[in-house]
Amino acid sequence: MNNLVVVHFIQNNVELLNQLCRDVPTEGSDVKIKGRKGKVIQVKEIDDRHVHVEVELEVVKKVVPVLDPRKKR
């Protein structure tokens, strides 16, 4: 039978994603979760079916438009 593992992706003790995978990501590998790029920091095997993967996602900088003081609504 298939060796499927439940992978829990965690950042700052917040669970971002649960995924049923055949391959577990390794430490230092790049991942993309919910459209955000990140890097695997630590991999903990809880039991034969569950793995916790701690990730650090890039901080998304929000672009604030420059307001023209002459324009008022």
Biopython code that builds the backbone (N, CA, C, O; Angstrom):
import numpy as np
from Bio.PDB.StructureBuilder import StructureBuilder

atoms = [
    (1, "MET", "N", (0.841, -1.188, 0.000)),
    (1, "MET", "CA", (0.000, 0.000, 0.000)),
    (1, "MET", "C", (0.882, 1.245, 0.000)),
    (1, "MET", "O", (2.079, 1.166, 0.277)),
    (2, "ASN", "N", (0.296, 2.374, -0.306)),
    (2, "ASN", "CA", (1.032, 3.638, -0.370)),
    (2, "ASN", "C", (1.445, 4.089, 1.017)),
    (2, "ASN", "O", (0.712, 3.915, 1.991)),
    (3, "ASN", "N", (2.636, 4.673, 1.087)),
    (3, "ASN", "CA", (3.116, 5.230, 2.351)),
    (3, "ASN", "C", (2.769, 6.713, 2.385)),
    (3, "ASN", "O", (3.606, 7.560, 2.070)),
    (4, "LEU", "N", (1.552, 7.021, 2.763)),
    (4, "LEU", "CA", (1.118, 8.410, 2.842)),
    (4, "LEU", "C", (1.287, 8.916, 4.265)),
    (4, "LEU", "O", (1.029, 8.195, 5.230)),
    (5, "VAL", "N", (1.723, 10.162, 4.384)),
    (5, "VAL", "CA", (2.000, 10.776, 5.674)),
    (5, "VAL", "C", (1.247, 12.099, 5.744)),
    (5, "VAL", "O", (1.172, 12.825, 4.753)),
    (6, "VAL", "N", (0.690, 12.415, 6.912)),
    (6, "VAL", "CA", (0.052, 13.711, 7.124)),
    (6, "VAL", "C", (1.143, 14.696, 7.547)),
    (6, "VAL", "O", (1.795, 14.519, 8.576)),
    (7, "VAL", "N", (1.325, 15.732, 6.735)),
    (7, "VAL", "CA", (2.350, 16.736, 7.000)),
    (7, "VAL", "C", (1.646, 17.993, 7.499)),
    (7, "VAL", "O", (0.778, 18.536, 6.815)),
    (8, "HIS", "N", (2.022, 18.456, 8.698)),
    (8, "HIS", "CA", (1.474, 19.673, 9.299)),
    (8, "HIS", "C", (2.529, 20.770, 9.139)),
    (8, "HIS", "O", (3.610, 20.685, 9.720)),
    (9, "PHE", "N", (2.210, 21.796, 8.350)),
    (9, "PHE", "CA", (3.119, 22.925, 8.177)),
    (9, "PHE", "C", (2.791, 23.966, 9.241)),
    (9, "PHE", "O", (1.651, 24.421, 9.336)),
    (10, "ILE", "N", (3.796, 24.350, 10.049)),
    (10, "ILE", "CA", (3.591, 25.210, 11.209)),
    (10, "ILE", "C", (4.545, 26.405, 11.130)),
    (10, "ILE", "O", (5.720, 26.265, 10.789)),
    (11, "GLN", "N", (4.001, 27.590, 11.458)),
    (11, "GLN", "CA", (4.831, 28.791, 11.591)),
    (11, "GLN", "C", (4.406, 29.509, 12.860)),
    (11, "GLN", "O", (3.230, 29.839, 13.013)),
    (12, "ASN", "N", (5.334, 29.757, 13.771)),
    (12, "ASN", "CA", (5.084, 30.456, 15.039)),
    (12, "ASN", "C", (3.925, 29.818, 15.814)),
    (12, "ASN", "O", (3.031, 30.517, 16.290)),
    (13, "ASN", "N", (3.947, 28.500, 15.936)),
    (13, "ASN", "CA", (2.926, 27.718, 16.643)),
    (13, "ASN", "C", (1.535, 27.885, 16.055)),
    (13, "ASN", "O", (0.546, 27.636, 16.744)),
    (14, "VAL", "N", (1.436, 28.299, 14.809)),
    (14, "VAL", "CA", (0.167, 28.402, 14.100)),
    (14, "VAL", "C", (0.223, 27.432, 12.929)),
    (14, "VAL", "O", (1.138, 27.482, 12.107)),
    (15, "GLU", "N", (-0.763, 26.553, 12.866)),
    (15, "GLU", "CA", (-0.788, 25.561, 11.808)),
    (15, "GLU", "C", (-1.314, 26.211, 10.529)),
    (15, "GLU", "O", (-2.452, 26.678, 10.480)),
    (16, "LEU", "N", (-0.465, 26.234, 9.487)),
    (16, "LEU", "CA", (-0.829, 26.883, 8.240)),
    (16, "LEU", "C", (-1.553, 25.942, 7.290)),
    (16, "LEU", "O", (-2.487, 26.345, 6.596)),
    (17, "LEU", "N", (-1.114, 24.669, 7.263)),
    (17, "LEU", "CA", (-1.626, 23.753, 6.255)),
    (17, "LEU", "C", (-1.409, 22.322, 6.716)),
    (17, "LEU", "O", (-0.368, 21.996, 7.286)),
    (18, "ASN", "N", (-2.405, 21.464, 6.466)),
    (18, "ASN", "CA", (-2.274, 20.017, 6.634)),
    (18, "ASN", "C", (-2.324, 19.419, 5.243)),
    (18, "ASN", "O", (-3.163, 19.793, 4.423)),
    (19, "GLN", "N", (-1.416, 18.482, 4.982)),
    (19, "GLN", "CA", (-1.367, 17.929, 3.644)),
    (19, "GLN", "C", (-1.003, 16.459, 3.715)),
    (19, "GLN", "O", (-0.118, 16.070, 4.477)),
    (20, "LEU", "N", (-1.677, 15.650, 2.930)),
    (20, "LEU", "CA", (-1.387, 14.232, 2.841)),
    (20, "LEU", "C", (-0.378, 14.039, 1.716)),
    (20, "LEU", "O", (-0.698, 14.257, 0.548)),
    (21, "CYS", "N", (0.845, 13.630, 2.068)),
    (21, "CYS", "CA", (1.941, 13.577, 1.099)),
    (21, "CYS", "C", (2.619, 12.213, 1.115)),
    (21, "CYS", "O", (2.569, 11.476, 2.100)),
    (22, "ARG", "N", (3.251, 11.908, -0.010)),
    (22, "ARG", "CA", (4.114, 10.723, -0.063)),
    (22, "ARG", "C", (5.531, 11.102, 0.373)),
    (22, "ARG", "O", (6.216, 10.315, 1.026)),
    (23, "ASP", "N", (5.968, 12.316, 0.007)),
    (23, "ASP", "CA", (7.320, 12.766, 0.314)),
    (23, "ASP", "C", (7.268, 13.885, 1.348)),
    (23, "ASP", "O", (6.493, 14.833, 1.219)),
    (24, "VAL", "N", (8.106, 13.760, 2.377)),
    (24, "VAL", "CA", (8.196, 14.788, 3.417)),
    (24, "VAL", "C", (9.317, 15.749, 3.028)),
    (24, "VAL", "O", (10.400, 15.297, 2.654)),
    (25, "PRO", "N", (9.087, 17.066, 3.105)),
    (25, "PRO", "CA", (10.160, 18.010, 2.774)),
    (25, "PRO", "C", (11.322, 17.897, 3.761)),
    (25, "PRO", "O", (11.130, 17.552, 4.927)),
    (26, "THR", "N", (12.515, 18.188, 3.281)),
    (26, "THR", "CA", (13.704, 18.104, 4.121)),
    (26, "THR", "C", (14.055, 19.487, 4.657)),
    (26, "THR", "O", (13.592, 20.503, 4.139)),
    (27, "GLU", "N", (14.879, 19.511, 5.703)),
    (27, "GLU", "CA", (15.293, 20.790, 6.299)),
    (27, "GLU", "C", (16.108, 21.583, 5.288)),
    (27, "GLU", "O", (16.981, 21.039, 4.612)),
    (28, "GLY", "N", (15.812, 22.874, 5.193)),
    (28, "GLY", "CA", (16.523, 23.754, 4.275)),
    (28, "GLY", "C", (15.909, 23.823, 2.890)),
    (28, "GLY", "O", (16.341, 24.630, 2.066)),
    (29, "SER", "N", (14.910, 22.992, 2.616)),
    (29, "SER", "CA", (14.309, 23.019, 1.288)),
    (29, "SER", "C", (13.306, 24.172, 1.175)),
    (29, "SER", "O", (12.769, 24.645, 2.176)),
    (30, "ASP", "N", (13.070, 24.606, -0.045)),
    (30, "ASP", "CA", (12.129, 25.700, -0.308)),
    (30, "ASP", "C", (10.735, 25.120, -0.488)),
    (30, "ASP", "O", (10.563, 24.081, -1.124)),
    (31, "VAL", "N", (9.741, 25.798, 0.077)),
    (31, "VAL", "CA", (8.349, 25.391, -0.062)),
    (31, "VAL", "C", (7.523, 26.609, -0.448)),
    (31, "VAL", "O", (7.944, 27.750, -0.258)),
    (32, "LYS", "N", (6.342, 26.349, -0.993)),
    (32, "LYS", "CA", (5.409, 27.417, -1.330)),
    (32, "LYS", "C", (4.068, 27.029, -0.730)),
    (32, "LYS", "O", (3.463, 26.036, -1.134)),
    (33, "ILE", "N", (3.600, 27.825, 0.245)),
    (33, "ILE", "CA", (2.356, 27.550, 0.947)),
    (33, "ILE", "C", (1.437, 28.752, 0.777)),
    (33, "ILE", "O", (1.800, 29.878, 1.117)),
    (34, "LYS", "N", (0.260, 28.504, 0.255)),
    (34, "LYS", "CA", (-0.753, 29.552, 0.041)),
    (34, "LYS", "C", (-0.183, 30.722, -0.759)),
    (34, "LYS", "O", (-0.488, 31.880, -0.472)),
    (35, "GLY", "N", (0.631, 30.427, -1.744)),
    (35, "GLY", "CA", (1.182, 31.461, -2.613)),
    (35, "GLY", "C", (2.348, 32.229, -2.034)),
    (35, "GLY", "O", (2.812, 33.195, -2.640)),
    (36, "ARG", "N", (2.833, 31.819, -0.870)),
    (36, "ARG", "CA", (3.957, 32.510, -0.230)),
    (36, "ARG", "C", (5.164, 31.594, -0.200)),
    (36, "ARG", "O", (5.040, 30.407, 0.104)),
    (37, "LYS", "N", (6.327, 32.134, -0.511)),
    (37, "LYS", "CA", (7.552, 31.350, -0.507)),
    (37, "LYS", "C", (8.078, 31.234, 0.911)),
    (37, "LYS", "O", (7.945, 32.158, 1.714)),
    (38, "GLY", "N", (8.680, 30.086, 1.211)),
    (38, "GLY", "CA", (9.234, 29.882, 2.538)),
    (38, "GLY", "C", (10.331, 28.844, 2.530)),
    (38, "GLY", "O", (10.633, 28.237, 1.502)),
    (39, "LYS", "N", (10.927, 28.648, 3.702)),
    (39, "LYS", "CA", (12.017, 27.692, 3.861)),
    (39, "LYS", "C", (11.725, 26.815, 5.065)),
    (39, "LYS", "O", (11.231, 27.295, 6.086)),
    (40, "VAL", "N", (12.031, 25.529, 4.947)),
    (40, "VAL", "CA", (11.813, 24.576, 6.028)),
    (40, "VAL", "C", (12.923, 24.752, 7.056)),
    (40, "VAL", "O", (14.107, 24.693, 6.725)),
    (41, "ILE", "N", (12.524, 24.969, 8.313)),
    (41, "ILE", "CA", (13.492, 25.160, 9.390)),
    (41, "ILE", "C", (13.760, 23.853, 10.115)),
    (41, "ILE", "O", (14.913, 23.505, 10.371)),
    (42, "GLN", "N", (12.688, 23.121, 10.450)),
    (42, "GLN", "CA", (12.834, 21.921, 11.257)),
    (42, "GLN", "C", (11.760, 20.912, 10.864)),
    (42, "GLN", "O", (10.640, 21.291, 10.521)),
    (43, "VAL", "N", (12.103, 19.628, 10.915)),
    (43, "VAL", "CA", (11.165, 18.548, 10.629)),
    (43, "VAL", "C", (11.136, 17.623, 11.839)),
    (43, "VAL", "O", (12.166, 17.079, 12.237)),
    (44, "LYS", "N", (9.928, 17.445, 12.435)),
    (44, "LYS", "CA", (9.753, 16.559, 13.587)),
    (44, "LYS", "C", (8.808, 15.433, 13.198)),
    (44, "LYS", "O", (7.688, 15.681, 12.751)),
    (45, "GLU", "N", (9.256, 14.200, 13.368)),
    (45, "GLU", "CA", (8.387, 13.061, 13.094)),
    (45, "GLU", "C", (7.672, 12.682, 14.386)),
    (45, "GLU", "O", (8.302, 12.226, 15.341)),
    (46, "ILE", "N", (6.352, 12.872, 14.412)),
    (46, "ILE", "CA", (5.559, 12.613, 15.612)),
    (46, "ILE", "C", (5.323, 11.115, 15.764)),
    (46, "ILE", "O", (5.612, 10.547, 16.818)),
    (47, "ASP", "N", (4.806, 10.476, 14.734)),
    (47, "ASP", "CA", (4.682, 9.015, 14.700)),
    (47, "ASP", "C", (4.825, 8.588, 13.242)),
    (47, "ASP", "O", (5.271, 9.374, 12.406)),
    (48, "ASP", "N", (4.450, 7.349, 12.935)),
    (48, "ASP", "CA", (4.673, 6.854, 11.584)),
    (48, "ASP", "C", (3.755, 7.501, 10.549)),
    (48, "ASP", "O", (3.995, 7.349, 9.351)),
    (49, "ARG", "N", (2.713, 8.216, 10.972)),
    (49, "ARG", "CA", (1.765, 8.823, 10.048)),
    (49, "ARG", "C", (1.751, 10.349, 10.093)),
    (49, "ARG", "O", (1.188, 10.967, 9.189)),
    (50, "HIS", "N", (2.346, 10.986, 11.107)),
    (50, "HIS", "CA", (2.274, 12.446, 11.270)),
    (50, "HIS", "C", (3.674, 13.042, 11.362)),
    (50, "HIS", "O", (4.553, 12.513, 12.042)),
    (51, "VAL", "N", (3.855, 14.162, 10.655)),
    (51, "VAL", "CA", (5.124, 14.883, 10.663)),
    (51, "VAL", "C", (4.816, 16.372, 10.816)),
    (51, "VAL", "O", (3.954, 16.905, 10.117)),
    (52, "HIS", "N", (5.516, 17.037, 11.725)),
    (52, "HIS", "CA", (5.401, 18.486, 11.886)),
    (52, "HIS", "C", (6.594, 19.135, 11.186)),
    (52, "HIS", "O", (7.747, 18.793, 11.449)),
    (53, "VAL", "N", (6.294, 20.073, 10.294)),
    (53, "VAL", "CA", (7.328, 20.788, 9.549)),
    (53, "VAL", "C", (7.218, 22.261, 9.915)),
    (53, "VAL", "O", (6.211, 22.905, 9.621)),
    (54, "GLU", "N", (8.256, 22.794, 10.558)),
    (54, "GLU", "CA", (8.267, 24.212, 10.904)),
    (54, "GLU", "C", (8.859, 24.985, 9.739)),
    (54, "GLU", "O", (9.938, 24.658, 9.244)),
    (55, "VAL", "N", (8.136, 26.024, 9.304)),
    (55, "VAL", "CA", (8.564, 26.822, 8.162)),
    (55, "VAL", "C", (8.667, 28.290, 8.550)),
    (55, "VAL", "O", (8.036, 28.746, 9.504)),
    (56, "GLU", "N", (9.468, 29.009, 7.797)),
    (56, "GLU", "CA", (9.580, 30.456, 7.938)),
    (56, "GLU", "C", (9.232, 31.047, 6.585)),
    (56, "GLU", "O", (9.971, 30.869, 5.617)),
    (57, "LEU", "N", (8.097, 31.757, 6.511)),
    (57, "LEU", "CA", (7.640, 32.345, 5.259)),
    (57, "LEU", "C", (8.178, 33.759, 5.115)),
    (57, "LEU", "O", (8.423, 34.452, 6.103)),
    (58, "GLU", "N", (8.359, 34.175, 3.862)),
    (58, "GLU", "CA", (8.823, 35.535, 3.600)),
    (58, "GLU", "C", (7.755, 36.527, 4.033)),
    (58, "GLU", "O", (6.559, 36.258, 3.920)),
    (59, "VAL", "N", (8.192, 37.658, 4.522)),
    (59, "VAL", "CA", (7.272, 38.709, 4.933)),
    (59, "VAL", "C", (6.824, 39.448, 3.679)),
    (59, "VAL", "O", (7.643, 39.897, 2.877)),
    (60, "VAL", "N", (5.521, 39.564, 3.526)),
    (60, "VAL", "CA", (4.971, 40.258, 2.372)),
    (60, "VAL", "C", (4.850, 41.742, 2.718)),
    (60, "VAL", "O", (4.160, 42.118, 3.666)),
    (61, "LYS", "N", (5.525, 42.571, 1.939)),
    (61, "LYS", "CA", (5.458, 44.012, 2.164)),
    (61, "LYS", "C", (4.291, 44.569, 1.379)),
    (61, "LYS", "O", (4.187, 44.358, 0.171)),
    (62, "LYS", "N", (3.420, 45.277, 2.061)),
    (62, "LYS", "CA", (2.274, 45.880, 1.398)),
    (62, "LYS", "C", (2.689, 47.223, 0.807)),
    (62, "LYS", "O", (3.347, 48.030, 1.463)),
    (63, "VAL", "N", (2.300, 47.442, -0.422)),
    (63, "VAL", "CA", (2.620, 48.686, -1.106)),
    (63, "VAL", "C", (1.502, 49.682, -0.817)),
    (63, "VAL", "O", (0.347, 49.457, -1.180)),
    (64, "VAL", "N", (1.854, 50.782, -0.162)),
    (64, "VAL", "CA", (0.885, 51.822, 0.152)),
    (64, "VAL", "C", (1.029, 52.915, -0.896)),
    (64, "VAL", "O", (2.118, 53.465, -1.055)),
    (65, "PRO", "N", (-0.028, 53.240, -1.608)),
    (65, "PRO", "CA", (0.090, 54.293, -2.617)),
    (65, "PRO", "C", (0.311, 55.653, -1.957)),
    (65, "PRO", "O", (-0.203, 55.941, -0.877)),
    (66, "VAL", "N", (1.091, 56.469, -2.647)),
    (66, "VAL", "CA", (1.367, 57.817, -2.154)),
    (66, "VAL", "C", (0.143, 58.676, -2.448)),
    (66, "VAL", "O", (-0.295, 58.780, -3.594)),
    (67, "LEU", "N", (-0.397, 59.282, -1.413)),
    (67, "LEU", "CA", (-1.569, 60.118, -1.584)),
    (67, "LEU", "C", (-1.161, 61.537, -1.949)),
    (67, "LEU", "O", (-0.257, 62.125, -1.355)),
    (68, "ASP", "N", (-1.846, 62.054, -2.928)),
    (68, "ASP", "CA", (-1.613, 63.433, -3.353)),
    (68, "ASP", "C", (-2.414, 64.339, -2.428)),
    (68, "ASP", "O", (-3.635, 64.201, -2.363)),
    (69, "PRO", "N", (-1.779, 65.255, -1.714)),
    (69, "PRO", "CA", (-2.536, 66.099, -0.764)),
    (69, "PRO", "C", (-3.537, 67.016, -1.465)),
    (69, "PRO", "O", (-4.455, 67.513, -0.813)),
    (70, "ARG", "N", (-3.392, 67.258, -2.776)),
    (70, "ARG", "CA", (-4.323, 68.126, -3.478)),
    (70, "ARG", "C", (-5.647, 67.421, -3.780)),
    (70, "ARG", "O", (-6.677, 68.070, -3.964)),
    (71, "LYS", "N", (-5.610, 66.099, -3.828)),
    (71, "LYS", "CA", (-6.823, 65.354, -4.131)),
    (71, "LYS", "C", (-7.551, 65.021, -2.847)),
    (71, "LYS", "O", (-6.992, 64.412, -1.934)),
    (72, "LYS", "N", (-8.795, 65.427, -2.792)),
    (72, "LYS", "CA", (-9.603, 65.114, -1.630)),
    (72, "LYS", "C", (-10.888, 64.454, -2.109)),
    (72, "LYS", "O", (-11.369, 64.723, -3.210)),
    (73, "ARG", "N", (-11.419, 63.610, -1.285)),
    (73, "ARG", "CA", (-12.639, 62.920, -1.665)),
    (73, "ARG", "C", (-13.839, 63.638, -1.148)),
    (73, "ARG", "O", (-14.966, 63.198, -1.374)),
]
sb = StructureBuilder()
sb.init_structure("model")
sb.init_model(0)
sb.init_chain("A")
sb.init_seg("    ")
for serial, (resi, resn, name, xyz) in enumerate(atoms, 1):
    if name == "N":
        sb.init_residue(resn, " ", resi, " ")
    sb.init_atom(name, np.array(xyz, "f"), 0.0, 1.0, " ", f" {name:<3s}", serial, name[0])
structure = sb.get_structure()
